[in-house]
Amino acid sequence: MDALVPRPRTVVAPGAVHVPGWLDADARRALVEACRDWAAGPVPMRHTRLPRGGVMSVRTVCLGWHWKPYAYSRTADDVNGARVAPFPDWLAEWGRRALADAYRDPAAGDGYAPDTALINFYGAGARMGMHQDRDERSGAPVVSLTVGDACVFRFGNTETRGRPYTDVQLESGDLFVFGGPARLAYHGVPKVLPGTGDPAAGLHSGRLNLTMRVTGLTEP
Ligand SMILES: O=C(O)CCC(=O)C(=O)O
């Protein structure tokens, strides 16, 4: 059997850092379990409808604030009108640790208070086009966690959906952070690699991705 080759932490662009294997086996299992609960409601995981009539191939559920293209609200008015599940403190703590580790600066997570998470499930054939995360009114970093099948994560530039971009393979347990000059970079998932997943984490097929963000919004 081939020895596992360690994958190094990589600064993909200023402010954008990939940290392979950041979640250990217990954390991956805990995250899958939590995602299963969130996917069940109060707002069920669903394919998001786009204003021009398209439907996203990923299925999504949100915490803290509900995202529907292209705004946040407390209630999921395009699904069942329910208020979304709260954003848990433990996840915010993961976010602070993620920033400290990604930026190799113990203070990088100080004051980071994510208040929304988008959890995407990629089943067979699902992908995500190049886009910017720009519905937040805060420049705080986005923290992204992956469990399950590996994918090609395309991380581009802040000007266009096209080149230059870097393709990064995200695997189960990987962390990717983008903040600072990379915060508004276009990014997407052109391909998930079926059968590369993480059954030990409790996910037998497909890919889960959770991005946490700071909306910059206050209570209505
Ligand atoms: O699945 C991923 O890795 C990216 C998700 C993403 O870009 C998003 O939710 O906006």
The ligand as an SDF file (V2000), in Angstrom:
LIG
                    3D

 10  9  0  0  0  0  0  0  0  0999 V2000
  -18.6620   23.8780   -1.7720 O   0  0  0  0  0  0  0  0  0  0  0  0
  -17.7420   24.6680   -1.6830 C   0  0  0  0  0  0  0  0  0  0  0  0
  -16.5980   24.3340   -1.4140 O   0  0  0  0  0  0  0  0  0  0  0  0
  -18.0090   26.1390   -1.9690 C   0  0  0  0  0  0  0  0  0  0  0  0
  -19.3560   26.6070   -1.5020 C   0  0  0  0  0  0  0  0  0  0  0  0
  -19.6120   28.0090   -1.9090 C   0  0  0  0  0  0  0  0  0  0  0  0
  -18.9260   28.5720   -2.7100 O   0  0  0  0  0  0  0  0  0  0  0  0
  -20.7410   28.7380   -1.3370 C   0  0  0  0  0  0  0  0  0  0  0  0
  -21.5220   28.1840   -0.5450 O   0  0  0  0  0  0  0  0  0  0  0  0
  -20.8810   29.9280   -1.6660 O   0  0  0  0  0  0  0  0  0  0  0  0
  1  2  2  0
  2  3  1  0
  2  4  1  0
  4  5  1  0
  5  6  1  0
  6  7  2  0
  6  8  1  0
  8  9  2  0
  8 10  1  0
M  END
$$$$
